[in-house]
C-alpha cells in the first residue's frame, strides 16, 4: 500500500516517496503530513483514489479511537505520559538515562522503548529504577519507523500503570513518522542535536511543530561545530514559535535538571 497522509484540515492523501520516510506498510497506518502542501485532492496517481480515501479515513479513525482508550487508561491511573521523539543518534536514550538517575526517589517511572529491532536501548535503561517495556516494530508490526496507538495498546499489559507517576515513550528514531501518530500521550517532546544542522525545522516541520519542548542536546559539542544556533532558533520559530527550547548535554549533565522538571510537569 502507499504512504498515508492526513492534513491539518482532516483530509486524506496518499502517495509514495523515498528519503527519511521510505518504508512499506504490511499493516495499514495513517500519517498526518501537514507539511505536504501539494494539492491534497490530486489522486491522479491511483485509479481507485476515492476508494482509497474511504479506507484511509477508517484507518485514521481506528488509530484515534485506540489513542483515546490509551489516554483514558493513563488518566485513570494518574500517570503523566510523554512521547519522546528524535532522529536516530540525537541522544534520546542517553538523556533518558540521565533523567532516570535524577528521578530515583522522586517519581515512579515507566519506559516504553520503541525500536525496529534489538533490545540495545532498553538494556541501557535497565537497572535505573524504571519499569522498561520493549516494543520491536519488526516483531509483528511490519518493521514500522514509529510507534502508533495500537502498538502502545499491545504493550500496556506489561506496564504497571497503577504503580507509576510518569511514563516516557521513547519512540523509534525518525524525524517524520513518530510525530504523526497520537498514542495517547499528554505531551510530545523531541530531541535535536546541533550535528543535524540548523535547517531541520524547515525540512521536517511536522516533527518540530508537534513538540511542546525541543531539547537541544549535545551542547558540549557546539564549540567544535560549524552551526549557527541563532539561525536554528529562527527556523524553529517559523515552524513553532510556542516551543520551549531547553539546551542540555546528556553527556555532561548540563541543563538536564530543567528537562527533568518539564517531564514531571513542574
Buried (B, 14 or more C-beta within 10 A) or exposed (E): BBBBBBBEEEEBBBBEEEEBBEBEBEEBBBBBBBBBEEEBEEBEEEEEBEEBBEBBBEBBEBBBEBBEBBBEBBEEBEBBBBBBBBBEEBBBBBBBBBBBEBBEEEBBBBBBBBBBEEEEBBEBBEEBEBBBBBBBBEEEBBBBBBBBBBBBBEBBEEBBBEEBBBBBBBBBBBBBBBBBBBBBBBBBBBBBBBBBBBEBBBBBBBBBBBBBBBBBBBBBBBEEBEBEBEEBBEBBEEBBEEBEBBBBBBBEEEBBEBBBEBBBEE
